Amino acid sequence: MSDPFKIDGPTCISVSGGRTSMYMLRRVLDANGGYEHIAGDVAIVFANTGREAPETLEFVREVAHRWEVPIAWVEYRAGDPGFEQVFYRTASRRGEPFEALIRKKQYLPNPVARFCTVDLKIKPTERFLQAAGWMEWDNMLGFRADEPLRVAKVRAQPILPESPNVERIVPLAAAGVSKSDIRDFWRAQPFDLTLPMDYDGTTIDGNCDGCFLKPAHQRVSAMRRNPGMPVWWIAMEDMTGGKFTKDGHSYRDMARFAQEQTDLFDPNEEAISCFCGD
């Protein structure tokens, strides 16, 4: 069986800034003898929405420094060319790209219309690579073997109609990597993402801090740890007159529940699958 982490042509490694995608990057580097041997065929891209935790941005910077690899930071922009390359110091930290997208759409993303992943992550990454002269490539996504629904969706449709020159691949799943493998790897490293892991290895505060695809109890718990977190999400609901979810609870409601220490949400509710990765 061939090594799923071996590079054999132009490949984009999409990193979300979480432990899983950075583990995937490490496996790619190790399988190919280091970055210098694949530099001409690989782009490592982090698409920043502006709602990632500060710890995530620090982690992306630290990985690039410690492993001596260039990670390109890109953000959505409403006008042409649809993206901007940024850096650690200039990256948005107050949800500016996300807000610009919402203002353009005039409505909020939700579990049915999850346009945020496509418009904030996938399209800016593709436009960045196309601007660099890339014509077609494989796109490595950090989906594990213990995420069968996400993996099955990618394998059933590796090439999307809107991205005919990009083939999505899931090397972690092909290698049988699970959440426990990711946890054990980072526990053995001299550095790590400083966001806490749950008992099962889940990084609760990873990706967008108040993502509506996270279970409600996780969002409320995050609001208790960081009372300032829901402010932006409330502002977006107020601005559009809509809600990110259809379950009857606004982010203002959840912030109030968090302040009142009210437990109204099912602790066993699972996150809704998306393509943001970890």
C-alpha positions in Angstrom: 0.0 0.0 0.0 1.4 3.4 -0.9 1.9 6.0 1.7 -1.1 8.4 1.6 1.2 11.3 2.8 3.6 11.0 -0.1 3.5 14.0 -2.5 3.4 13.1 -6.2 2.2 16.4 -7.8 0.9 19.8 -6.9 -0.7 19.6 -3.5 -2.4 22.1 -1.2 -2.3 21.2 2.5 -5.2 23.0 4.1 -4.5 23.6 7.7 -7.3 25.0 10.0 -4.9 25.8 12.9 -6.0 22.8 14.9 -4.1 19.8 16.2 -5.4 17.4 13.5 -4.5 19.4 10.4 -1.1 20.2 11.9 -0.5 16.5 12.6 -1.3 15.8 9.0 1.3 18.4 8.0 3.9 16.7 10.2 3.1 13.3 8.6 3.6 14.9 5.1 6.9 16.4 6.0 8.2 13.1 7.5 6.9 11.0 4.6 8.8 13.2 2.1 12.1 13.8 3.8 11.3 17.4 4.9 9.8 20.4 3.2 12.8 21.1 1.1 12.1 18.0 -1.0 8.6 19.0 -1.9 8.7 22.8 -1.8 8.0 23.1 -5.5 4.9 21.0 -5.4 3.3 22.0 -2.0 1.4 25.0 -0.7 0.4 25.0 3.0 -2.5 27.4 3.4 -4.3 28.7 6.5 -7.6 30.5 5.7 -8.4 32.9 8.6 -12.1 33.9 9.2 -11.3 36.4 11.9 -13.2 34.4 14.5 -10.4 31.9 15.3 -9.1 32.0 18.9 -5.9 33.9 19.5 -4.4 30.6 20.6 -5.0 29.2 17.1 -3.2 32.0 15.4 -0.3 31.6 17.8 -0.2 27.9 17.0 -0.1 28.4 13.3 2.8 30.8 13.7 4.7 28.5 16.1 4.3 25.5 13.8 5.7 27.4 10.9 8.6 28.6 13.0 9.5 25.3 14.8 9.1 23.1 11.7 10.6 25.7 9.3 7.8 25.6 6.8 6.1 28.6 5.0 2.4 28.7 5.9 0.4 31.1 3.7 -2.3 33.1 5.5 -5.3 34.1 3.4 -8.6 35.9 4.1 -11.8 36.5 2.2 -12.3 39.9 0.7 -15.6 41.1 -0.9 -14.0 42.7 -4.0 -11.7 41.4 -6.6 -9.7 39.2 -6.4 -11.8 37.7 -3.6 -8.9 37.2 -1.2 -5.9 38.9 0.5 -2.7 37.3 1.7 -2.1 38.4 5.3 0.4 37.5 8.0 0.3 36.9 11.7 0.6 40.6 12.6 -2.0 41.8 10.0 -4.5 38.9 10.3 -8.1 39.8 11.2 -9.0 39.1 14.9 -12.5 40.7 15.2 -14.4 38.7 12.6 -13.9 41.3 9.8 -13.8 38.8 6.8 -16.8 36.9 8.2 -18.7 40.1 8.7 -17.9 41.3 5.2 -19.3 38.1 3.8 -22.5 38.4 5.8 -23.0 42.0 4.7 -22.5 40.9 1.1 -25.0 38.0 1.4 -27.4 40.0 3.5 -28.2 36.9 5.6 -26.6 34.5 8.1 -25.1 31.1 7.4 -26.9 28.3 9.2 -26.8 24.5 9.4 -28.8 24.3 6.1 -26.9 27.0 4.2 -23.4 26.7 5.4 -21.8 29.0 3.0 -19.2 30.3 5.4 -16.8 27.3 4.9 -16.9 27.6 1.2 -16.7 31.4 1.0 -14.3 32.0 3.8 -11.9 29.1 3.5 -12.2 27.1 0.2 -12.6 29.9 -2.3 -9.9 32.2 -0.9 -7.5 29.3 -0.8 -8.3 28.4 -4.4 -8.0 32.0 -5.6 -4.7 32.4 -3.8 -3.3 29.4 -5.6 -4.7 30.4 -9.0 -3.1 33.8 -8.6 0.2 32.0 -8.0 -0.2 30.2 -11.3 -1.6 26.8 -10.1 -3.9 25.2 -12.6 -4.9 21.9 -10.9 -3.9 20.2 -7.7 -4.8 17.8 -4.9 -6.2 19.3 -1.7 -5.4 17.5 1.5 -8.1 17.7 4.2 -7.5 16.8 7.8 -10.4 14.3 8.2 -9.6 11.3 10.4 -10.6 7.7 10.1 -13.0 8.1 13.1 -15.0 10.8 11.1 -16.7 8.4 8.7 -19.5 10.7 7.6 -17.1 13.5 6.6 -14.7 11.1 4.9 -17.6 9.3 3.0 -18.8 12.7 1.6 -15.4 13.5 0.3 -14.7 10.1 -1.2 -18.2 10.1 -2.8 -17.5 13.4 -4.5 -13.7 14.2 -4.5 -14.1 16.8 -7.2 -16.8 19.5 -6.6 -18.6 21.0 -9.6 -17.5 24.5 -8.6 -13.8 23.3 -8.3 -13.3 21.1 -11.3 -9.5 21.3 -11.1 -9.2 20.4 -7.5 -9.3 16.8 -6.1 -9.9 16.5 -2.4 -8.0 13.7 -0.6 -8.1 12.5 3.1 -4.7 11.0 3.9 -5.4 10.7 7.7 -8.5 8.5 7.0 -6.5 6.4 4.5 -3.8 5.9 7.2 -6.4 4.9 9.8 -5.5 7.9 12.1 -8.0 8.5 14.9 -8.5 11.2 17.5 -6.5 9.3 20.1 -3.5 9.2 17.7 -3.6 13.0 17.4 -3.9 13.4 21.2 -1.0 11.1 21.9 1.2 12.8 19.3 0.8 16.3 20.7 1.2 15.1 24.3 4.7 13.9 23.3 5.7 17.2 21.6 7.6 20.1 23.2 4.9 22.5 22.2 1.1 22.3 21.5 -2.0 24.3 20.8 -2.9 25.9 24.1 -6.6 25.5 23.7 -7.9 22.7 26.1 -8.8 19.3 25.0 -11.9 17.5 26.2 -11.7 14.0 27.8 -11.9 12.4 24.4 -9.4 14.6 22.7 -11.8 17.1 21.2 -10.6 20.8 21.1 -13.8 22.4 22.2 -12.8 26.0 21.4 -11.2 25.2 18.0 -12.1 26.7 14.7 -14.5 29.7 14.8 -15.1 30.4 18.5 -18.9 30.4 18.5 -19.5 28.2 15.4 -23.2 27.4 15.1 -22.3 23.8 14.1 -21.0 23.1 17.6 -23.4 21.6 20.1 -25.3 24.3 22.0 -23.9 23.1 25.4 -20.3 23.6 24.0 -21.1 27.1 22.9 -22.6 28.0 26.2 -19.7 26.5 28.0 -17.3 28.6 25.9 -19.3 31.7 26.7 -18.9 31.0 30.4 -15.1 30.7 30.0 -15.0 33.9 27.7 -18.0 36.2 28.3 -16.8 38.5 25.5 -17.0 35.7 22.9 -20.7 36.0 22.0 -20.6 39.8 21.4 -19.8 39.5 17.7 -22.3 36.7 17.1 -25.0 38.7 18.8 -24.1 41.7 16.7 -24.4 39.7 13.5 -27.8 38.4 14.5 -29.0 41.9 15.4 -27.6 43.3 12.2 -29.5 40.9 9.9 -32.5 40.2 12.1 -31.9 36.5 11.7 -30.3 33.6 13.7 -27.4 31.3 13.0 -29.5 28.3 14.2 -33.1 27.3 13.8 -33.5 25.7 17.2 -35.3 28.7 18.7 -32.3 30.1 20.7 -30.4 33.2 19.6 -26.8 33.9 20.7 -28.2 36.6 23.0 -30.3 33.8 24.7 -27.3 31.5 25.0 -25.2 34.3 26.5 -27.9 34.9 29.1 -28.1 31.2 29.9 -24.3 31.2 30.3 -24.5 34.2 32.8 -27.3 32.5 34.7 -25.4 29.2 34.7 -28.6 27.6 33.2 -28.2 24.1 31.7 -30.9 23.7 29.1 -28.9 21.9 26.4 -28.2 18.3 25.8 -24.6 17.5 26.8 -24.7 14.5 24.5 -25.5 16.5 21.4 -22.9 16.0 18.7 -21.4 18.7 16.4 -22.8 18.9 12.9 -20.2 17.8 10.3 -18.6 20.4 8.1 -15.5 20.8 6.0 -13.6 23.3 8.2 -11.4 20.5 9.7 -9.6 20.6 13.0 
